[in-house]
Amino acid sequence: MNSAREAIERAVAEVGGGEVLILTDMFGGTPTNVSLPFLKRMSSLSVMKRRTERSVARRQIDELGIVCRSEKDDMASLSGGNQQKVMVARWMAQNAKLFILDEPFQGVDISARRDIAAKLRASANGRATLLFVTELDEALETADRILVMSEQTIVGEHRNADIDLDRLLAEVAGGPPHSAA
């Protein structure tokens, strides 16, 4: 894909830890920030459908547990975790077929992280989600399958069911797995 527009047309969504600063109207409310990449879809004859925009925002606020007084609250007034929930809500509102989340829990408190992870898992049917994290507990809490990469190479693959933590930790550390003696 060569552009954000092409990604949106193909239902591919990317959420990064720093996205709040890049693709956000910090003084706009949740409806504006949820609809920002989809202005064309939420307008008719270049006029924004505000009722639709507010309805989508309210649904996402409820589903992701975004803490705010109302959907009109400025993004700047929300906590970092709730700002990140708005960024995830943006793409969940549009039924993306592929989520690419790069450090989505960066700067997010544990409660917000669990809310986001639970929503991702609950809505995963019919969608692929790639989650790039550096914290092992985030991968264990969220992923069905964990791939360990080192220097652009996959060095380990695990199902997150009966995971061998010693082997996983050894792969993350870059050494051979320790044997139990």
Residue, then its C-alpha position, 0 to 999 in steps of 0.5 A: m500500500n502506498s497511502a493511508r487512503e489506500a489502506i483505509e479503502r482496503a480496511v487496513a488499520e494501523v494504531g501506533g503508540g504515538e498516533v495520538l499526536i499525529l492524527t488527532d484533533m486534540f481540541g476536538g471531541t470524540p466524534t471528530n476523532v473517531s471519524l477523522p479518517f472517514l470524513k468521506r464516508m460520514s458526509s453527504l454532498s460534502v456536509m458532515k452527518r453529525r448525528t451519525e458521527r455522534s452515534v458512532a462515537r457514543r457506541q465506541i465510548d460505551e464499548l471501549g469504556i472510554v471515560c469522559r463526561s460526554e462525547k464532546d470532551d476535547m481529546a486533550s482533557l482525556s487521560g492517555g489511556n482514554q486517548q489511546k482507546v479513542m484511537v482504537a475506537r476509530w478503527m473498530a468503528q469501521n470494521a477493519k479487516l486487518f489491525i496493525l497495532d504498534e505498541p498500542f499500550q505504550g503510556v497506557d495504564i493497566s486498566a485501559r490496557r485490559d479494556i483495549a485487549a478485551k475489546l480486541r479479543a471480543s471483536a477479533n472474529g473475521r479480522a486479523t490483528l498484528l500486535f507489536v509489543t516489547e513487553l512480554d506480559e502484553a503479548l501473553e495477555t492479548a495474543d493467541r500466537i506469539l512470534v519472537m523476532s530478532e534482527q528482522t528474523i522470526v526466532g520463535e513461534h508459540r501458541n498462547a495456550d500451553i506456553d513454555l515460558d523458559r523457551l520463550l524468555a530464552e528466545v527473547a533474550g537471544g540465547p538457547p533455552h535453559s534445560a531443567a536439571 
